[in-house]
Structures are given as structure tokens and as C-alpha cells.
Amino acid sequence: MGIIKISDDVHDDVRRASQVMSRSINAQAEFWIKIGRLAERNPTMSFSEIIQMELDKADLEEQAMTEVPKQALA
């Protein structure tokens, strides 16, 4: 874990957004960093498409986690 220096203006933006989204300031900053990184890696995708891609990925991971115990019982 490290410390990231950001401007006061950006910190204020993160703080306001964190209140609206019911996230901690750190969680909001991490969300923006993650989405920004994904946007740079997928420049043709919209924000909505990036969010859908992440939801689909989470669904697959959840399915894989629930299938492992079923296979162990067989």
C-alpha cells in the first residue's frame, strides 16, 4: 500500500463523489483509478460498457466459486 499525492481540487472532487456514491474517499479514488485504467486499456468502450464488462466478469467469478463446492461433492 502506498500514498498518492493529489491536488486539493481532486481530493475535493473525490470527497464529494464518495458522499454521493456512499463510498469511503479511498474506495471512490480506487474506483476512479480502476475505471480510468480500464478506459485506457479499452479506448473504444463507453463507461457503461466498461461497467457491464466488470459486472459480467464478477458474475463469472461468482459462478466459478459456487461450482467448485458442487464438483467436490460429486
N, C-alpha and C positions, 0 to 999 in steps of 0.2 A: 504494500500500500504506500502511496506517496502523496505528496502535497502538490497541488496545482495552483499557481497564482493566476488569478483572473482579475480583470478590471472591476472597479466598483459598480459600473453600469451593468456589466454582465451579471455580476452577483445579484444586483437588484432584480434583474430580469428573471434569474433562476429562482430567487426567493418568491417573487410574485407568482410565477408559474407553478411552483411547488405548492403554494396555498390553493390555487385553483384546482390542481390535479390531485390534491390530498396525498402528496408525496413529501418525504423529507427533502431538504435542499440538496443533500448528496444524491439521493435517488433521482431527483429531477435532472441534476447535472449528468449523472451516469446515463440516463435515458437519452438526453440530447447528444451525448458523446457517441452512444451506440448507434442511434439513428443517423447521425452525421457520417459515421464511419460506413454504415451500410449504404447510405446515399452516394458516397464517393465510390464505393465498390460496384454500385448498380446505378450508373448515372441516367439510364433511360427509364427507371422506375419512379413512380409518384410516391408520395408519402403513404397514401392509402395502400398501394401495392406492397410497399416495404412492411407495413404493419401486418397485412394479410399474410405475407411470406413468413413473418415471425410467428404469427398465430398458427399457421399450418405446421411449421417446424415444432412448435410446442405440443401440438396435438399428436404428431408422430412420436415424439419423445414420451409423451404420456401413455400412448398405446403400447409402445415397446416396454415400458415399465410394468404395465398391467399384464402383458403377455408372458413375461418371464416367470412369474409365480404359477401361471396356468401350465406352462411347459414343465416346470419342476414337479408338478403333481402327476403328470402323465407317466 
